[in-house]
Amino acid sequence: MTTQLDDALKPINEMIGALAPKLRGALVEELVDEISRERPDAASRKAIVLDNIVAEALREAPMPTRVRASPKLARCSSALPEAATTLACDVIAVAEAILSAPDLTDDVMLKVCAADRQEHMQIIAKRQKVSAVIAETIVELGEASTVLVLVRNVGVQLSAEGFANIVARHGGDAAVRSTLAQRPDCPPDIASKFTAPATSQVPTGDELLALLHELAEERQIVPAMDLLMRCIGRDRDAGRKILERDDEKALGAICHIAGVDAETYEHLVHAWRVSAGKPLTDVHKAPVRFRLMRPAEIDRVLARLPLARMRTGEAVPA
């Protein structure tokens, strides 16, 4: 039926393709506006016809038209899978709205996933829910930075095989190892490989600085934050929330309380930004900002941190 429909609509698509770019763009926008208002049923003939016409027209539409069309089609992406796929495979400026659409189907996302579309897969990996099929595809095709985004998302469904594939393909990346071990659904045999055993001794002084430098070198920012929180007797979950909020000032306050120096703080910030894929342009200013932190700021951060809770299998800190 698809071939017959393509043949039947070929004259219309050729007419649209022959229009001047501005006219073609205006026509596409009118069609998209109509679709987003009406939201036809995906199984209806009207939706199938419009999907074919819009998908063909969008391939040659001017960039501004595609950018404006993307958020509108995102509201009805499941009804027009071909048009949605066309925009989802476009440049990031066009694709982002479609890739974030709540009702985007796995079929469309599977067509988008490709080794040369790392940014596209990173957006998919941040979705509120990611199925096991999509997750495994991203693991197979994604670079370490893309897989790290996937592993950080608690809404991603990962099977035991999925975890094993991540270890096999990206287990050499310290940030992936560290984040993988923190997932509550990580199989115990995998988590035990990457989680340091708890001890009753809380390191201080030069021993603490040496451990933090070592963790920073390996970009294991989550274990480093866990260690700092244990040193000041505060709950590790609060420390991980600080990482999620990207709150470097709070990290600075914790380092002050733990007796960490400015140089070590700079190493931690550098590792944090590298593991998160953030720019390093002003990392050299971190020690200055660290030294200028006021006691009132440090006290405010400390007041918000809950006391450490005893967890099963953990020793009580000395």
C-alpha positions in Angstrom: 0.0 0.0 0.0 2.9 2.3 0.8 4.3 2.0 -2.7 0.9 2.7 -4.3 0.4 5.7 -2.0 3.9 7.0 -2.9 3.1 6.6 -6.6 -0.3 8.4 -6.2 1.2 11.3 -4.3 4.3 11.6 -6.5 2.8 14.4 -8.7 1.9 16.4 -5.6 5.3 16.0 -4.0 6.9 17.0 -7.3 4.8 20.2 -7.5 5.8 21.1 -3.9 9.4 20.4 -4.7 9.3 22.7 -7.7 8.2 25.7 -5.6 10.6 28.4 -4.6 12.2 27.8 -1.2 10.1 30.5 0.5 6.8 29.4 -1.0 7.7 25.7 -0.2 8.5 26.7 3.4 5.2 28.7 3.8 3.2 25.7 2.4 4.9 23.3 4.8 4.2 25.5 7.8 0.5 25.8 6.8 0.3 22.0 6.6 2.1 21.5 9.9 -0.2 24.1 11.6 -3.2 22.3 10.3 -1.9 18.9 11.5 -1.0 20.2 15.0 -4.5 21.7 15.4 -6.4 18.7 14.1 -4.1 15.9 15.4 -5.5 13.2 13.1 -5.6 9.6 14.1 -2.5 7.7 13.0 -4.5 5.0 11.3 -6.7 7.4 9.3 -6.1 7.8 5.6 -5.8 11.6 6.1 -2.9 11.1 8.5 -1.1 8.7 6.2 -1.4 11.0 3.2 -0.3 14.1 5.2 2.6 12.2 6.7 3.9 11.3 3.2 3.5 14.8 1.9 4.9 16.6 4.9 7.9 14.2 5.2 8.8 14.8 1.5 8.3 18.5 1.7 10.4 18.8 4.9 13.4 17.2 3.3 13.8 20.2 1.0 12.3 22.9 3.2 14.4 25.9 4.4 16.1 25.6 7.7 13.9 28.2 9.5 10.8 26.3 8.4 12.2 23.0 9.8 13.1 24.7 13.1 9.6 26.1 13.5 7.9 22.9 12.4 9.7 20.7 14.9 8.0 21.7 18.1 4.6 21.7 16.4 5.0 18.2 15.0 6.4 17.1 18.4 2.8 17.4 19.7 1.6 14.8 17.3 4.7 12.8 16.4 3.1 9.4 16.8 0.4 10.3 14.2 3.1 11.3 11.6 6.0 8.9 12.0 7.7 9.6 8.6 7.6 13.3 9.1 8.8 12.9 12.7 11.7 10.7 11.6 12.7 13.2 8.9 13.0 16.0 11.6 14.5 13.7 14.2 17.4 12.8 11.9 18.0 16.5 11.0 20.5 18.8 12.7 20.2 19.2 16.4 18.6 22.6 16.2 15.7 20.9 14.4 15.8 17.5 15.9 15.8 18.3 19.6 12.1 19.1 20.0 11.1 15.9 18.2 13.5 13.8 20.2 12.1 15.1 23.4 8.4 14.5 22.4 6.7 12.4 25.1 4.9 10.2 22.5 7.8 9.6 20.2 7.8 5.9 19.4 10.7 3.4 19.8 10.5 2.7 16.0 11.4 6.4 15.2 14.1 6.5 17.9 15.7 3.3 16.5 15.9 4.9 13.0 17.6 8.0 14.6 20.3 6.0 16.5 23.5 5.9 14.5 27.2 6.1 15.2 27.4 9.5 13.5 24.5 10.9 15.6 26.0 11.0 19.1 24.2 14.3 20.1 20.9 12.8 18.9 21.4 9.7 21.1 22.4 11.9 24.1 19.0 13.7 23.9 17.2 10.3 23.7 19.3 9.1 26.6 17.9 12.0 28.7 14.3 11.2 28.1 12.1 10.5 31.2 11.8 6.9 30.2 14.0 4.9 27.9 13.1 1.3 26.9 15.6 -1.6 27.2 15.6 -1.9 23.4 16.6 1.8 22.9 19.1 1.6 25.8 20.9 -1.4 24.3 21.0 0.2 20.9 22.6 3.3 22.4 25.1 1.2 24.3 26.1 -0.6 21.0 26.4 2.6 18.9 27.3 5.2 21.5 30.6 6.6 22.5 31.6 6.7 26.2 30.2 10.2 26.8 26.9 9.2 25.3 26.7 6.0 27.3 27.5 8.0 30.4 24.4 10.2 29.8 22.4 7.0 29.5 23.7 5.4 32.7 23.1 8.6 34.7 19.4 8.5 33.8 17.4 6.5 36.4 14.5 6.3 34.0 16.5 4.1 31.6 15.6 0.4 31.6 18.7 -1.8 31.6 18.6 -5.5 31.5 21.4 -7.7 33.0 22.7 -8.1 29.4 22.6 -4.3 29.0 24.8 -3.8 32.1 27.2 -6.5 30.9 27.4 -4.8 27.4 28.2 -1.4 29.1 31.0 -3.0 31.0 32.3 -4.9 28.0 32.3 -1.8 25.7 33.0 1.1 28.1 34.2 -0.5 31.3 37.6 1.2 30.8 36.1 4.6 31.3 36.4 5.7 34.9 33.3 7.9 34.9 31.1 5.2 33.4 32.4 2.6 35.9 31.7 5.0 38.8 28.2 6.0 37.7 27.3 2.4 36.8 28.0 1.2 40.3 25.7 3.8 41.8 22.6 2.7 39.9 20.2 0.9 42.3 19.4 -1.7 39.6 23.0 -2.5 38.9 23.6 -6.3 39.3 25.5 -7.0 42.6 28.3 -8.9 40.7 29.0 -5.8 38.6 28.6 -3.2 41.3 31.0 -5.1 43.6 33.8 -4.8 41.0 33.6 -1.0 41.0 32.6 -0.1 44.5 35.3 0.2 47.1 34.6 -1.7 50.4 33.5 0.5 53.3 35.9 0.8 56.2 35.5 2.1 59.7 38.5 4.5 59.2 37.8 8.0 58.0 40.9 9.3 56.2 42.2 12.8 57.2 45.1 15.1 56.3 47.6 13.9 53.7 45.9 10.5 53.4 42.6 12.2 52.5 44.2 14.5 50.0 46.1 11.6 48.3 42.9 9.6 48.0 41.0 12.6 46.5 43.8 13.3 44.0 43.8 9.6 43.0 40.0 9.6 42.5 40.2 12.9 40.6 42.9 11.5 38.2 40.5 8.6 37.5 37.6 11.0 37.1 35.6 9.1 39.8 33.8 12.1 41.1 30.9 10.2 42.7 33.2 8.1 45.0 35.2 11.3 45.8 32.0 13.0 46.9 31.0 10.0 48.9 34.4 10.1 50.6 34.1 13.8 51.4 30.5 13.3 52.8 31.7 10.5 55.0 34.6 12.6 56.3 32.2 15.3 57.5 29.6 12.8 58.8 26.9 13.8 56.3 24.7 11.7 54.1 26.1 10.6 50.8 22.8 11.0 48.9 22.9 14.7 49.7 26.4 14.8 48.1 25.1 13.1 45.0 22.3 15.6 44.7 24.9 18.3 44.8 26.5 16.7 41.8 23.2 16.5 40.0 22.6 20.2 40.7 26.1 21.0 39.4 26.7 23.1 42.5 30.4 23.7 42.6 30.0 26.3 45.5 28.5 23.6 47.7 31.4 21.3 46.8 33.8 24.1 47.9 32.0 24.4 51.2 32.2 20.6 51.8 36.0 20.7 51.0 36.5 23.5 53.5 34.7 21.5 56.2 36.7 18.4 55.4 40.0 20.2 55.5 40.8 20.0 51.7 43.1 22.5 50.2 42.5 24.7 47.1 44.7 22.7 44.8 42.8 19.5 45.6 39.5 21.3 45.1 40.7 22.5 41.7 41.5 18.9 40.7 38.0 17.8 41.8 36.3 20.5 39.8 38.4 19.6 36.8 37.5 15.9 37.1 33.8 16.9 37.6 33.7 19.0 34.5 35.5 16.5 32.3 33.2 13.6 33.4 30.2 15.8 32.7 31.5 17.0 29.3 31.5 20.6 30.4 34.0 23.4 29.4 37.2 23.9 31.3 37.8 27.5 30.4 37.7 29.0 34.0 38.8 26.0 36.1 42.0 27.9 36.9 39.9 30.4 38.8 38.5 27.7 41.1 41.2 28.0 43.8 40.7 31.8 44.0 36.9 31.3 44.4 37.6 28.6 47.0 39.8 30.7 49.1 37.4 33.6 49.0 34.4 31.6 50.3 32.9 33.3 53.3 32.2 31.4 56.6 28.5 32.3 56.3 28.3 30.6 52.9 30.0 27.4 54.3 27.6 27.3 57.3 24.6 27.6 55.0 25.7 24.6 52.9 26.4 22.6 56.0 23.1 23.4 57.6 21.3 21.9 54.6 23.2 18.6 54.6 21.4 15.8 56.5 23.4 13.6 58.9 24.8 10.3 57.7 22.4 7.3 57.8 23.5 3.8 58.6 23.2 1.5 55.6 23.1 -2.2 55.3 26.6 -3.7 54.9 28.4 -0.5 55.8 30.6 0.0 58.8 30.0 2.8 61.2 32.4 5.7 60.6 34.9 6.1 63.4 
